[in-house]
Amino acid sequence: MRRLYWSGGVSDENGFVEHVLGNGLRLVIELMPHAGSAAGGFLVRTGARDETPDLAGVSHFLEHMCFKGTAKRDWRRITVDFDNLGSTYNAYTSKEQTVFFGWVRTADLEKQIELLADMMRSIIPADEFEMEKKVILEEIAMSEDSIDRRVIDLIHAQRYAGHPLSWPVLGTAETVGALTRDQLHAYFESRYHPANMVLVVAGAVDPQEVIVMAERICGDWSARSPRPDRMVPPPVAQGIGKEQAERFEQQAVAMIYPAPSASHPDRERGDVLAFILGGHNSRFFWNIIQTGIAPQVGAARLDYSDDGMFIAYGFCDPSKADELLAAMRSEIRKVIEAGVSDEEVQRVKNLSRTVLATEAESPYHRFMQMVREIDVLGRPRSVSERLAAIDAVTPGGLREYGQAWLEGGASVLVSLGPSDWPSNGDGGGVR
């Protein structure tokens, strides 16, 4: 295997360096010598699907509270210290992970990592807890006014009924309202520790300096047991999930098909097919949007570490819901029966090359990709490896994908909007 040399040793052939501290904290570093900056932060391997029903929303709540105070800094000092670094910083919580990061000049990376590491030792200040709860409850209330957010929640509630993937990342007004500071702190102690975290860095760095830095900043963290095993998602079952909401003017219509997980080799084929169906200059665009059936239609593959969904969706006038559903079904049927063209596949490959080239120049974008892949694949992929996976997609392979994953039709039909649709109970059949 070809290896790249740096001052402290060797990296793998893709330019990644890995190291594990004595307490179990894993470091993953990507060398980007052409850059003048570095992005770094912590992947905490916990999210909404790791919560119990009574704690729904606790992971997202914790994300907020990590900005609210440590033994060294109050929330004002945390904010000022980020700004003094000129950092592009943020955090997010998803179904499977919580991530804290900052993007700075390489010279400021150590200060950035020290600040983020301090936040990982939050004291969950009691005097900020109730105030932040009000902020999150307001965020939940605001989400009720977003048809996009509501339909995504309904899709998960229908597809993963009875499973932790079914509840929203924000939690509910009831679960968040009932959370206590002690419950939040207990969950924090059980998840924010070396066995359940990864320090990720991408940029113009010397890996040995990053390792020494991590040892100095995080080496005294106490190790605990890893998170409990996750509940396996239920098998896909046919069903209809509909919710009448008169506050919206449009009707959201979505069909959910089985799809590969984030670690499945078919994931790139699913992504390419979704773009051909519902991306820019897609079949949905020309044959549904441009014909006046609906103003917004798309397709996407949502995936998790052990499951996935292929979703065809649209937003339309309630009177056109039947027509929209039929049109999306028709386009998907054409792909299964006749396949796609070389030109359509090449267009997606060209766009992917541009996106990946841009990503290769930005430590920020590389960091974002790395944390996702480290969590679900166990390792990051280089830009060239990701491009090779897209380049391997062929029209024939996409037809095979359609026949393998879409042939049986949609398993779940979701409707959200002012109309009680489908009124006949099945919208002409789920499939």
C-alpha positions as CSV (number, residue, x, y, z in Angstrom):
1,M,0.0,0.0,0.0
2,R,1.4,3.4,-0.9
3,R,1.9,5.6,2.1
4,L,2.3,9.4,2.5
5,Y,5.0,10.6,4.8
6,W,4.7,13.4,7.3
7,S,6.9,14.6,10.2
8,G,5.6,12.0,12.7
9,G,5.2,8.9,10.6
10,V,2.9,7.6,7.8
11,S,-0.7,8.0,6.8
12,D,-2.8,5.7,4.6
13,E,-2.8,6.0,0.9
14,N,-5.7,8.4,0.9
15,G,-4.0,10.9,3.2
16,F,-5.8,10.0,6.5
17,V,-4.1,9.6,9.8
18,E,-5.8,7.7,12.7
19,H,-4.8,7.5,16.4
20,V,-6.5,6.4,19.6
21,L,-5.7,8.1,22.9
22,G,-5.2,5.9,26.0
23,N,-8.7,6.7,27.2
24,G,-10.2,5.5,23.9
25,L,-10.8,8.8,22.2
26,R,-10.4,8.2,18.4
27,L,-8.7,10.8,16.2
28,V,-9.2,10.9,12.4
29,I,-7.2,13.5,10.5
30,E,-7.2,14.3,6.8
31,L,-4.1,16.0,5.5
32,M,-4.9,18.9,3.1
33,P,-1.6,20.6,2.6
34,H,-2.9,22.9,-0.1
35,A,-5.3,24.6,2.3
36,G,-4.6,27.5,4.5
37,S,-7.2,26.6,7.1
38,A,-8.4,23.7,9.2
39,A,-11.8,22.4,10.3
40,G,-12.1,20.3,13.5
41,G,-14.6,19.2,16.0
42,F,-16.2,16.3,17.8
43,L,-18.5,13.6,16.5
44,V,-20.7,12.4,19.4
45,R,-22.2,9.1,18.3
46,T,-25.7,9.7,19.7
47,G,-28.9,11.1,18.2
48,A,-32.6,10.8,18.3
49,R,-32.7,7.1,17.6
50,D,-30.6,6.5,20.8
51,E,-33.2,8.0,23.1
52,T,-36.0,6.4,25.1
53,P,-39.6,7.6,24.5
54,D,-39.7,9.7,27.6
55,L,-36.4,11.4,26.6
56,A,-37.3,12.2,23.0
57,G,-35.4,15.3,22.1
58,V,-32.7,15.0,24.8
59,S,-29.8,14.8,22.3
60,H,-30.9,18.0,20.6
61,F,-31.4,19.7,24.0
62,L,-27.9,18.7,25.0
63,E,-26.5,20.2,21.8
64,H,-27.9,23.5,22.9
65,M,-26.7,23.2,26.5
66,C,-23.1,22.6,25.5
67,F,-23.0,26.2,24.4
68,K,-24.4,27.4,27.8
69,G,-21.5,27.0,30.1
70,T,-18.5,25.0,31.4
71,A,-16.4,25.2,34.5
72,K,-14.1,27.6,32.6
73,R,-16.6,29.7,30.5
74,D,-20.1,31.0,30.7
75,W,-22.2,31.2,27.5
76,R,-21.1,34.7,26.8
77,R,-17.4,33.7,27.0
78,I,-18.0,30.8,24.7
79,T,-19.6,33.0,22.1
80,V,-16.9,35.7,22.3
81,D,-14.1,33.1,22.1
82,F,-15.6,31.7,18.9
83,D,-15.8,35.2,17.4
84,N,-12.3,36.1,18.6
85,L,-11.0,33.2,16.5
86,G,-13.0,34.4,13.5
87,S,-14.4,30.9,13.5
88,T,-17.2,29.5,11.2
89,Y,-18.7,27.3,13.9
90,N,-21.9,25.5,14.6
91,A,-23.4,22.2,15.9
92,Y,-26.2,19.9,14.7
93,T,-28.2,16.9,15.9
94,S,-29.5,14.2,13.6
95,K,-31.2,10.9,14.1
96,E,-27.8,9.2,14.6
97,Q,-25.2,11.8,15.7
98,T,-24.5,15.1,17.3
99,V,-21.6,17.2,15.9
100,F,-19.8,20.3,17.1
101,F,-17.3,22.0,14.8
102,G,-15.3,25.1,13.9
103,W,-13.4,26.2,10.8
104,V,-10.4,28.6,11.4
105,R,-7.0,29.5,10.2
106,T,-4.6,26.6,10.7
107,A,-2.7,28.7,13.3
108,D,-5.9,28.9,15.4
109,L,-6.8,25.2,15.3
110,E,-5.5,24.4,18.8
111,K,-7.5,27.2,20.4
112,Q,-10.6,26.0,18.5
113,I,-10.2,22.4,19.6
114,E,-9.6,23.5,23.2
115,L,-12.8,25.6,23.1
116,L,-14.9,22.8,21.6
117,A,-13.3,20.2,24.0
118,D,-14.3,22.5,26.9
119,M,-17.9,22.5,25.7
120,M,-17.8,18.7,25.7
121,R,-17.3,19.0,29.5
122,S,-20.4,21.2,29.9
123,I,-21.7,21.6,33.5
124,I,-25.3,21.9,32.1
125,P,-25.8,25.1,34.1
126,A,-29.1,24.9,36.0
127,D,-29.7,28.7,35.7
128,E,-29.7,28.3,31.9
129,F,-31.7,25.1,31.7
130,E,-35.2,26.5,32.0
131,M,-34.5,29.4,29.6
132,E,-33.1,27.1,27.0
133,K,-36.1,24.8,27.4
134,K,-38.3,27.7,26.4
135,V,-36.1,28.3,23.3
136,I,-36.5,24.7,22.2
137,L,-40.2,24.6,22.9
138,E,-40.5,27.7,20.7
139,E,-38.5,25.9,18.0
140,I,-40.9,22.9,18.2
141,A,-43.9,25.3,17.9
142,M,-42.3,27.0,14.9
143,S,-41.7,23.6,13.2
144,E,-45.5,23.0,13.3
145,D,-45.8,25.8,10.8
146,S,-43.3,24.2,8.3
147,I,-44.9,21.8,5.9
148,D,-41.5,20.5,4.9
149,R,-40.6,19.6,8.5
150,R,-44.0,18.2,9.2
151,V,-44.0,15.9,6.2
152,I,-40.6,14.6,7.0
153,D,-41.7,13.8,10.6
154,L,-44.9,12.1,9.2
155,I,-42.8,10.0,6.8
156,H,-40.7,8.7,9.7
157,A,-43.6,8.2,12.0
158,Q,-45.3,6.0,9.4
159,R,-42.3,4.1,8.2
160,Y,-40.7,3.5,11.6
161,A,-43.8,3.3,13.8
162,G,-42.8,2.0,17.3
163,H,-39.1,2.6,16.6
164,P,-36.9,5.4,17.8
165,L,-36.4,6.6,14.2
166,S,-40.0,7.5,14.2
167,W,-39.9,10.5,16.6
168,P,-38.6,13.9,15.6
169,V,-35.0,15.1,16.4
170,L,-36.5,18.1,18.3
171,G,-38.7,15.8,20.4
172,T,-42.2,16.9,21.3
173,A,-43.6,19.7,23.4
174,E,-44.6,17.0,25.9
175,T,-41.3,15.2,26.2
176,V,-39.1,18.3,26.2
177,G,-41.5,20.1,28.5
178,A,-41.2,17.2,31.0
179,L,-37.3,16.9,30.9
180,T,-35.4,17.8,34.0
181,R,-31.9,19.1,34.3
182,D,-30.9,15.8,36.2
183,Q,-32.2,13.7,33.3
184,L,-30.3,15.8,30.8
185,H,-27.1,15.6,32.8
186,A,-27.4,11.8,33.3
187,Y,-27.8,11.3,29.5
188,F,-24.9,13.7,29.0
189,E,-22.7,11.6,31.3
190,S,-23.6,8.4,29.6
191,R,-22.9,9.6,26.0
192,Y,-20.3,12.4,26.0
193,H,-17.2,10.4,26.8
194,P,-14.2,9.0,24.8
195,A,-15.7,5.6,24.0
196,N,-18.6,7.3,22.2
197,M,-16.8,10.3,20.5
198,V,-14.4,11.0,17.6
199,L,-12.2,14.0,17.2
200,V,-12.1,14.8,13.5
201,V,-9.7,17.3,11.8
202,A,-9.3,18.2,8.1
203,G,-6.9,20.8,6.8
204,A,-3.3,22.0,6.5
205,V,-2.1,20.4,9.7
206,D,0.8,18.3,11.0
207,P,-0.9,15.1,12.4
208,Q,1.7,14.7,15.1
209,E,0.9,18.2,16.4
210,V,-2.8,17.4,16.4
211,I,-2.2,14.1,18.3
212,V,-0.1,15.9,20.9
213,M,-2.7,18.6,21.2
214,A,-5.5,16.1,21.6
215,E,-3.6,14.3,24.3
216,R,-3.0,17.5,26.2
217,I,-6.6,18.7,25.9
218,C,-8.6,15.5,26.1
219,G,-6.2,12.9,27.5
220,D,-7.5,13.2,31.1
221,W,-11.1,12.5,30.1
222,S,-12.5,9.4,31.9
223,A,-13.5,6.4,29.8
224,R,-17.0,4.9,30.2
225,S,-19.0,2.1,28.5
226,P,-20.0,2.7,24.8
227,R,-23.6,3.5,24.0
228,P,-26.1,0.6,24.2
229,D,-26.8,-1.4,20.9
230,R,-29.4,0.3,18.7
231,M,-32.8,-1.2,18.1
232,V,-33.0,-2.7,14.6
233,P,-35.6,-0.9,12.4
234,P,-38.8,-2.8,11.7
235,P,-39.4,-4.5,8.3
236,V,-41.0,-2.3,5.6
237,A,-44.7,-2.8,5.7
238,Q,-47.4,-1.2,3.5
239,G,-49.3,1.6,5.0
240,I,-50.8,5.1,4.6
241,G,-50.1,8.0,6.8
242,K,-52.2,11.1,6.4
243,E,-52.8,14.2,8.4
244,Q,-55.2,16.9,7.7
245,A,-53.8,20.4,8.5
246,E,-55.9,23.3,7.4
247,R,-53.1,25.8,8.2
248,F,-51.3,24.8,4.9
249,E,-52.6,25.7,1.4
250,Q,-50.7,23.0,-0.4
251,Q,-51.0,19.2,-0.2
252,A,-47.8,17.3,0.4
253,V,-47.7,13.9,-1.2
254,A,-44.9,11.4,-0.7
255,M,-44.2,7.8,-1.7
256,I,-41.7,5.8,0.3
257,Y,-39.8,2.9,-1.3
258,P,-37.3,0.5,0.4
259,A,-33.7,1.6,-0.1
260,P,-30.2,0.6,0.8
261,S,-28.6,1.8,4.1
262,A,-25.8,4.3,4.3
263,S,-23.3,1.4,4.3
264,H,-24.8,-0.6,1.4
265,P,-22.8,-0.7,-1.9
266,D,-26.0,0.4,-3.8
267,R,-26.1,3.8,-2.1
268,E,-24.5,5.7,-5.0
269,R,-26.8,4.1,-7.5
270,G,-29.8,5.2,-5.5
271,D,-28.5,8.8,-5.2
272,V,-27.9,9.0,-9.0
273,L,-31.3,7.7,-9.8
274,A,-32.9,10.1,-7.3
275,F,-31.2,13.0,-9.1
276,I,-32.3,11.8,-12.5
277,L,-35.9,11.5,-11.3
278,G,-36.1,14.6,-9.1
279,G,-33.0,16.9,-9.4
280,H,-32.2,19.7,-11.7
281,N,-33.4,19.2,-15.3
282,S,-34.9,15.9,-14.0
283,R,-37.8,13.9,-15.3
284,F,-40.0,15.2,-12.6
285,F,-39.1,18.7,-13.6
286,W,-39.9,18.4,-17.3
287,N,-42.9,16.0,-17.0
288,I,-44.6,17.2,-13.8
289,I,-43.5,20.7,-12.9
290,Q,-43.3,22.1,-16.4
291,T,-46.7,20.5,-17.3
292,G,-48.4,22.4,-14.4
293,I,-49.2,19.5,-12.2
294,A,-47.2,20.7,-9.2
295,P,-44.7,23.5,-8.5
296,Q,-42.4,21.5,-6.4
297,V,-41.5,17.8,-7.0
298,G,-38.4,15.8,-6.1
299,A,-36.8,12.5,-5.2
300,A,-34.2,11.7,-2.6
301,R,-32.7,8.8,-0.7
302,L,-32.6,9.1,3.1
303,D,-30.4,6.7,4.8
304,Y,-29.3,5.5,8.2
305,S,-26.6,3.1,9.4
306,D,-28.8,0.1,9.0
307,D,-31.8,1.2,6.8
308,G,-32.9,3.6,4.1
309,M,-35.8,5.1,2.2
310,F,-36.2,6.2,-1.4
311,I,-38.7,9.0,-1.4
312,A,-40.7,10.6,-4.3
313,Y,-42.5,13.7,-3.1
314,G,-44.3,16.8,-4.2
315,F,-46.4,19.8,-3.1
316,C,-49.4,20.7,-5.1
317,D,-52.9,22.2,-5.0
318,P,-55.1,19.8,-3.1
319,S,-57.3,19.2,-6.1
320,K,-54.3,17.9,-8.0
321,A,-53.1,15.3,-5.5
322,D,-54.4,12.3,-7.5
323,E,-52.8,13.7,-10.6
324,L,-49.5,14.3,-8.9
325,L,-49.4,10.8,-7.4
326,A,-50.2,9.2,-10.8
327,A,-47.5,11.3,-12.5
328,M,-44.8,10.3,-10.0
329,R,-45.7,6.7,-10.3
330,S,-45.6,6.9,-14.1
331,E,-42.1,8.3,-14.2
332,I,-40.8,5.7,-11.7
333,R,-42.4,3.0,-13.8
334,K,-40.7,4.3,-16.9
335,V,-37.3,4.1,-15.2
336,I,-37.9,0.5,-14.1
337,E,-39.2,-0.7,-17.5
338,A,-37.0,1.3,-19.9
339,G,-34.1,2.5,-17.8
340,V,-32.3,5.8,-18.2
341,S,-30.0,7.3,-20.9
342,D,-26.2,7.6,-21.0
343,E,-26.8,11.4,-21.2
344,E,-28.8,11.5,-18.0
345,V,-26.1,9.5,-16.1
346,Q,-23.3,11.6,-17.5
347,R,-25.0,14.8,-16.4
348,V,-25.1,13.6,-12.8
349,K,-21.5,12.5,-13.0
350,N,-20.4,15.9,-14.3
351,L,-22.2,17.6,-11.5
352,S,-20.7,15.2,-8.9
353,R,-17.2,16.0,-10.2
354,T,-17.8,19.7,-9.7
355,V,-19.2,19.2,-6.2
356,L,-16.4,16.9,-5.2
357,A,-13.7,19.2,-6.6
358,T,-15.1,22.1,-4.5
359,E,-15.2,19.8,-1.5
360,A,-11.6,18.8,-2.0
361,E,-10.6,22.5,-1.6
362,S,-12.5,23.1,1.6
363,P,-11.6,21.7,5.0
364,Y,-15.1,22.6,6.1
365,H,-16.8,20.4,3.5
366,R,-14.4,17.6,4.0
367,F,-15.1,17.7,7.8
368,M,-18.8,17.4,7.2
369,Q,-18.4,14.4,4.9
370,M,-15.9,12.7,7.2
371,V,-18.1,12.8,10.3
372,R,-20.9,11.2,8.3
373,E,-18.8,8.4,6.9
374,I,-16.8,7.7,10.1
375,D,-20.1,7.1,11.8
376,V,-21.8,4.8,9.3
377,L,-18.9,3.2,7.4
378,G,-16.3,3.2,10.3
379,R,-13.9,5.2,8.1
380,P,-13.8,8.3,5.9
381,R,-13.5,8.0,2.1
382,S,-11.3,10.3,0.1
383,V,-12.7,12.5,-2.6
384,S,-11.1,10.3,-5.3
385,E,-12.7,7.2,-3.7
386,R,-16.2,8.9,-3.7
387,L,-15.7,10.0,-7.3
388,A,-14.8,6.5,-8.3
389,A,-18.0,5.2,-6.8
390,I,-20.0,7.7,-8.8
391,D,-18.1,7.0,-12.0
392,A,-18.8,3.3,-11.6
393,V,-22.6,3.9,-12.0
394,T,-24.0,2.9,-15.4
395,P,-27.4,3.1,-17.0
396,G,-27.7,-0.7,-16.8
397,G,-26.8,-0.5,-13.1
398,L,-29.5,2.0,-12.5
399,R,-32.1,-0.2,-14.2
400,E,-31.0,-3.0,-12.0
401,Y,-31.4,-0.8,-9.0
402,G,-34.9,0.1,-10.0
403,Q,-35.8,-3.5,-10.5
404,A,-34.3,-4.5,-7.1
405,W,-35.6,-1.7,-4.9
406,L,-38.5,0.0,-6.7
407,E,-40.2,-2.8,-8.7
408,G,-42.5,-3.7,-5.8
409,G,-43.8,-0.2,-5.7
410,A,-44.1,2.2,-2.7
411,S,-44.6,0.7,0.6
412,V,-45.8,3.8,2.3
413,L,-48.0,6.7,1.1
414,V,-48.0,9.9,3.0
415,S,-50.3,12.9,2.7
416,L,-50.3,16.2,4.6
417,G,-52.3,19.3,3.9
418,P,-55.8,20.9,4.0
419,S,-57.5,18.0,2.2
420,D,-58.4,14.7,3.8
421,W,-56.7,12.9,1.0
422,P,-56.7,10.1,-0.1
423,S,-60.4,10.0,0.7
424,N,-60.8,6.4,-0.6
425,G,-58.3,5.2,2.0
426,D,-55.5,4.2,-0.4
427,G,-55.0,6.8,-3.1
428,G,-55.7,4.3,-5.7
429,G,-53.5,1.8,-4.0
430,V,-50.3,2.4,-2.0
431,R,-48.2,0.9,-4.7
